Amino acid sequence: RTICEDVQAWWFDQLLGGKRYRYPEMYELIAKQQRIAKEAYSIDRNKRSDIALIFDEESMQSISFQSTVDMVELFRNYEMARIGAPCDQYYHNDMSDPNMPSYKMYIFMNCLVLTEEERRAIREKLKKDGALAVWIYASGVVDPEHPEIRFSAEHIEELTGIKMKEEYGKYD
């Protein structure tokens, strides 16, 4: 999965001096995996993806741990890798980087907290690329530069163009 889908992976031997695993076959397997990875990463790995998944590690500080697990760990690491099309992953800050490639579709996964400068960069990139934007959850709901109204559906509407409304109360 690491090589084919660019999903991160790791292993470690946390005991001092190593030897956490009882069987030498485990270390042989890890060494074989390292040889395969070294060869795979030595060849051209340039992607030709049409989809960019945009997420925000800063917004994770504004939501519950479970929401972070659902949006980042599960969605990004498992579901996106299975959509049937290659997808590159970026932080929302990359939208203002002139070196970021253009894509046909941008999926904004958890970009909850966005400044005006970040919103402008997103709008400009989408317009320049003539791309489709998919907004998941409440993209832009928090504007840290508006202390009088930090959390508002109007912030989402301003970013996405989608009319939104906040409702509070219990649902049956």
ChimeraX attribute file (.defattr): number of C-alpha atoms within 10 A of each C-alpha:
attribute: neighborCount
match mode: 1-to-1
recipient: residues
	/A:1	11
	/A:2	10
	/A:3	13
	/A:4	10
	/A:5	15
	/A:6	14
	/A:7	14
	/A:8	9
	/A:9	8
	/A:10	5
	/A:11	6
	/A:12	7
	/A:13	10
	/A:14	9
	/A:15	9
	/A:16	7
	/A:17	7
	/A:18	9
	/A:19	12
	/A:20	13
	/A:21	11
	/A:22	8
	/A:23	9
	/A:24	9
	/A:25	10
	/A:26	12
	/A:27	14
	/A:28	11
	/A:29	11
	/A:30	12
	/A:31	12
	/A:32	12
	/A:33	12
	/A:34	12
	/A:35	11
	/A:36	13
	/A:37	13
	/A:38	11
	/A:39	10
	/A:40	13
	/A:41	10
	/A:42	9
	/A:43	8
	/A:44	7
	/A:45	10
	/A:46	6
	/A:47	9
	/A:48	11
	/A:49	15
	/A:50	16
	/A:51	20
	/A:52	21
	/A:53	19
	/A:54	22
	/A:55	24
	/A:56	19
	/A:57	14
	/A:58	14
	/A:59	17
	/A:60	19
	/A:61	11
	/A:62	13
	/A:63	11
	/A:64	10
	/A:65	11
	/A:66	10
	/A:67	14
	/A:68	18
	/A:69	13
	/A:70	12
	/A:71	19
	/A:72	18
	/A:73	13
	/A:74	13
	/A:75	15
	/A:76	19
	/A:77	16
	/A:78	14
	/A:79	11
	/A:80	18
	/A:81	18
	/A:82	13
	/A:83	9
	/A:84	7
	/A:85	10
	/A:86	17
	/A:87	23
	/A:88	19
	/A:89	17
	/A:90	16
	/A:91	15
	/A:92	23
	/A:93	17
	/A:94	17
	/A:95	22
	/A:96	17
	/A:97	11
	/A:98	9
	/A:99	8
	/A:100	11
	/A:101	14
	/A:102	19
	/A:103	20
	/A:104	14
	/A:105	19
	/A:106	24
	/A:107	17
	/A:108	23
	/A:109	21
	/A:110	25
	/A:111	23
	/A:112	24
	/A:113	23
	/A:114	25
	/A:115	14
	/A:116	15
	/A:117	11
	/A:118	17
	/A:119	22
	/A:120	15
	/A:121	18
	/A:122	22
	/A:123	16
	/A:124	14
	/A:125	20
	/A:126	19
	/A:127	11
	/A:128	10
	/A:129	13
	/A:130	13
	/A:131	16
	/A:132	14
	/A:133	17
	/A:134	15
	/A:135	19
	/A:136	13
	/A:137	13
	/A:138	20
	/A:139	23
	/A:140	29
	/A:141	21
	/A:142	24
	/A:143	20
	/A:144	15
	/A:145	11
	/A:146	12
	/A:147	9
	/A:148	8
	/A:149	12
	/A:150	13
	/A:151	18
	/A:152	16
	/A:153	18
	/A:154	19
	/A:155	25
	/A:156	23
	/A:157	17
	/A:158	14
	/A:159	18
	/A:160	19
	/A:161	10
	/A:162	12
	/A:163	10
	/A:164	15
	/A:165	10
	/A:166	8
	/A:167	7
	/A:168	5
	/A:169	5
	/A:170	5
	/A:171	4
	/A:172	3
